[in-house]
Amino acid sequence: MKHKSLILLSCLALSSGAIGGCTAAYMLDEAAGNYFLQDDVNLKEKNYIAADYLAGLTRETINKRTVIVPQTLMHANQTGMTSAFGEIVVEQVGARFAQLGYIVHLPEKAGEERLPMSPTKGVALSGTYLPNDSSADISLRLVDRSTGQILGAFDYSIPVNREVGELMEPKPRIFRVPQ
């Protein structure tokens, strides 16, 4: 929101041809991917809302003693690729589940101390994300790890600004071999 205010103030400050200046500034920003005009994106808020929805949806099928294992979101069109965005989303959703009283087991990441291996039972928190021109579609699901049954799912979109776009830069997923 503060960026829109800056543009408006800049346009008003122009002494002559203010309307033309505003139109030109807006068109330049549109051509640049509309990053400057978009409001700040509050990922945590949107991801916490997603967790709240999933918790409500599955309150009769998943009790708070069930272990939830977040798994990095994968890019929907690039097999085997993820990003910092894919990690942040599930970490925030998992953190919200922990705040709600669920048992959340964060899996080991490359470069971190060894954590106990992921339990084979419990519920996987997983899904995909698909960036579009100005937004990203996120599909989350809670899957029973022993049966593969989907216990709950939630799809939502978030706007993509420059910061979110940078977080979505793909990187190969690093798989750890259990020892």
Buried (B, 14 or more C-beta within 10 A) or exposed (E): EEBEEEBEEEBEEEEEEEEEBBEEBBEEBEEEBBBBBBEEBEBBEBBBBBBBBBBEBBEEEBEEEBBBBBBBBBBBEEEEBBBBBBBBBBBBBBBBBBEBEBBBBBBBEEEEEEEEEBBEEBBBBBBBBBBEEBBBBBBBBBBBBEEEEEBBBBEBBBBBBBBBBEBBEBEEBEEEEEE
